[in-house]
Amino acid sequence: GSDKIKQFNLPNGDFIKNFDGKEMTVLNSISINNNGVLVGGYDNGNLTFWDLKNYKEFQTINAEPEEGSLESEAGILCSEFDKSSTRLITGGCDKTLKMWKEID
């Protein structure tokens, strides 16, 4: 959806669950890693993380646009976890690629 992540059972398409969070802006990307973490990237620059086992939101971070960029360029356009599932790579409206890692 434009502001929610919806889960469906395939191939028959039965609706399972909404991932409800604090976000109410446009959702541009979702990524899932091998550890059962789902992340949504939004137009306002937020990255929101959910645990797929219990559907709970556990973290939201803001990807501030680079210095010299407009506030409207904060959005996350794409995201993907690397093969280790411990780093998230995002592409933003501010024309940057950012790499995020887990905190020990």
C-alpha positions as CSV (number, residue, x, y, z in Angstrom):
1,G,0.0,0.0,0.0
2,S,1.0,3.6,-0.2
3,D,1.6,3.9,3.6
4,K,1.5,0.2,4.8
5,I,3.2,-3.0,4.1
6,K,0.8,-5.8,3.5
7,Q,1.5,-9.5,3.6
8,F,-0.2,-12.0,1.3
9,N,-0.1,-15.8,1.0
10,L,0.9,-16.8,-2.5
11,P,0.0,-18.2,-5.0
12,N,-3.7,-17.8,-4.1
13,G,-3.4,-14.2,-2.8
14,D,-5.0,-14.5,0.6
15,F,-4.4,-11.4,2.8
16,I,-2.5,-12.2,6.0
17,K,-1.5,-9.1,7.9
18,N,-0.7,-5.3,7.8
19,F,2.6,-4.2,9.2
20,D,1.2,-1.2,11.1
21,G,3.8,1.3,12.2
22,K,4.1,5.0,12.9
23,E,4.7,5.9,9.3
24,M,2.0,7.7,7.3
25,T,4.1,8.7,4.3
26,V,4.7,7.0,1.0
27,L,6.4,3.7,1.1
28,N,9.0,3.3,-1.6
29,S,10.9,0.1,-0.8
30,I,10.9,-3.0,1.3
31,S,13.7,-5.5,2.0
32,I,13.8,-8.7,4.0
33,N,17.0,-10.4,5.3
34,N,17.8,-14.0,6.2
35,N,17.2,-13.2,9.9
36,G,13.6,-12.4,9.6
37,V,13.9,-8.6,9.6
38,L,11.8,-6.5,7.2
39,V,12.6,-2.9,6.5
40,G,10.5,-0.3,4.8
41,G,12.0,2.9,3.2
42,Y,9.8,6.0,3.1
43,D,9.5,9.3,1.3
44,N,10.4,11.2,4.5
45,G,13.8,9.4,4.8
46,N,12.7,7.0,7.5
47,L,13.7,3.3,7.6
48,T,11.4,1.3,9.8
49,F,12.4,-2.2,10.9
50,W,10.0,-5.1,11.8
51,D,10.5,-8.6,13.3
52,L,8.7,-11.0,10.9
53,K,8.2,-13.6,13.7
54,N,5.9,-11.3,15.8
55,Y,5.1,-8.5,13.3
56,K,6.5,-5.9,15.8
57,E,8.2,-2.7,14.8
58,F,11.4,-2.5,16.7
59,Q,13.3,0.4,15.3
60,T,13.0,3.5,13.1
61,I,15.9,5.6,12.0
62,N,16.0,8.7,9.8
63,A,18.4,8.9,6.8
64,E,19.1,12.6,6.8
65,P,19.8,14.0,3.3
66,E,23.3,14.9,2.6
67,E,24.5,18.4,3.3
68,G,23.4,20.8,0.6
69,S,20.4,18.7,-0.3
70,L,16.8,19.9,0.0
71,E,14.6,18.6,2.8
72,S,12.4,17.1,0.1
73,E,15.3,14.9,-1.0
74,A,15.3,12.9,2.2
75,G,13.3,10.0,0.6
76,I,14.5,6.4,0.4
77,L,14.0,5.1,-3.1
78,C,15.5,1.6,-2.9
79,S,17.0,-0.8,-0.4
80,E,18.6,-4.2,-0.3
81,F,20.4,-6.3,2.3
82,D,23.9,-7.7,1.4
83,K,24.6,-11.4,1.3
84,S,25.5,-11.5,5.0
85,S,22.1,-10.0,5.9
86,T,23.9,-7.7,8.4
87,R,24.3,-4.6,6.2
88,L,21.5,-2.6,4.4
89,I,22.3,-0.5,1.4
90,T,19.9,2.3,0.5
91,G,19.6,4.7,-2.4
92,G,18.1,8.1,-1.7
93,C,16.5,11.1,-3.5
94,D,19.7,13.0,-2.5
95,K,21.6,10.9,-5.1
96,T,23.5,9.0,-2.4
97,L,24.0,5.3,-1.6
98,K,24.3,4.6,2.1
99,M,25.3,1.4,3.9
100,W,23.9,0.7,7.3
101,K,25.2,-2.0,9.7
102,E,23.9,-3.7,12.8
103,I,24.9,-2.3,16.1
104,D,26.8,-4.9,18.2
